[in-house]
Amino acid sequence: MSEGDRNGLLVALCTIPTDRARAFAASLVEERLAACVNVLPPMRSIYRWQGAVVDEEESQLVIKTTEAQWDALARFVQDRHGYEVPELIALDVSRALPGYAGWLREQTR
């Protein structure tokens, strides 16, 4: 996809301890960094950290946002998440219903 083809919408993924997920998601929406955040049920995350394999419960946040909010969203996560290296990755949205895309942009202004 070329730069000119991008519509500016992102779906960002962020894992977070389950006990903090709802409040963190609400803050993202309240700050207009996201139009909507889905908090998925608790899951097991297994990963290597500082030489050890870690197995812990986390929730996945599915964050609907825009390119225009990416830098502010990244700063918010870095400052308030709590992990030394929080997960925050974004996927470009190549297609969306026009009404939903407009709503998403309006909610993140």
C-alpha positions in Angstrom: 0.0 0.0 0.0 1.5 3.3 -1.0 1.4 6.4 1.3 -1.3 7.9 -0.9 -3.5 4.9 -0.4 -3.6 5.1 3.4 -6.8 6.3 4.9 -5.2 7.3 8.2 -7.0 4.7 10.4 -5.2 2.3 12.7 -6.0 -0.7 14.9 -3.4 -0.8 17.6 -2.8 -3.8 19.9 -1.6 -3.5 23.5 -1.4 -6.2 26.2 -1.9 -5.1 29.8 -2.4 -6.7 33.2 -6.1 -7.7 33.4 -6.8 -5.8 36.6 -5.8 -2.5 34.8 -7.3 -3.1 31.4 -10.7 -1.5 31.7 -9.5 1.7 33.4 -6.7 2.0 30.9 -9.0 1.6 28.0 -11.5 4.1 29.4 -8.6 6.7 29.8 -7.7 6.2 26.1 -11.2 7.0 25.0 -11.7 9.9 27.5 -8.4 11.5 26.3 -9.7 11.0 22.6 -6.6 8.9 21.8 -9.0 6.2 20.7 -12.6 6.2 19.4 -13.1 2.7 20.9 -11.1 0.1 22.8 -12.1 -3.5 23.0 -10.9 -5.3 26.1 -10.6 -8.9 25.3 -11.0 -11.6 28.1 -8.0 -12.6 30.1 -5.5 -14.7 28.2 -2.2 -16.3 28.9 0.9 -14.5 27.6 4.1 -16.5 27.4 7.2 -14.7 26.4 10.9 -14.4 27.2 11.9 -11.5 29.4 15.4 -10.8 30.8 16.5 -14.4 30.1 13.5 -16.2 31.6 10.3 -17.5 30.1 7.3 -15.7 31.7 3.8 -17.0 31.8 1.2 -14.5 33.1 -2.4 -13.4 32.7 -3.0 -10.3 30.5 -5.8 -8.7 28.6 -5.5 -7.6 24.9 -6.6 -4.1 24.1 -7.8 -3.6 20.5 -7.5 0.2 20.1 -9.2 2.0 17.2 -7.4 5.2 16.4 -5.9 7.4 13.7 -2.4 8.1 12.3 -2.9 11.6 13.6 -3.1 10.3 17.2 -0.4 7.7 17.0 2.4 9.8 18.6 0.2 10.9 21.5 -1.1 7.3 22.0 2.4 6.0 22.0 3.5 8.6 24.6 0.4 7.8 26.8 1.2 4.1 26.7 4.9 4.6 27.4 4.1 7.0 30.3 1.2 5.2 32.0 1.3 1.5 31.1 3.6 0.3 33.8 5.7 -2.1 31.8 9.3 -1.2 31.1 8.7 -2.2 27.5 4.9 -2.2 26.8 3.5 -3.8 23.6 2.0 -1.3 21.3 1.8 -2.2 17.6 -0.4 -0.8 14.9 -2.0 -2.2 11.8 -3.1 0.1 9.0 -6.8 -0.2 8.2 -7.0 -0.5 4.4 -10.8 -0.5 4.3 -13.6 0.6 6.5 -17.2 1.5 6.1 -17.3 5.3 5.4 -19.7 6.0 8.3 -17.5 4.1 10.8 -14.4 5.8 9.4 -15.9 9.2 9.8 -17.1 8.4 13.4 -13.7 7.2 14.3 -12.0 10.3 13.1 -14.6 12.5 14.8 -14.1 10.8 18.2 -10.3 11.2 18.1 -10.2 14.9 17.4 
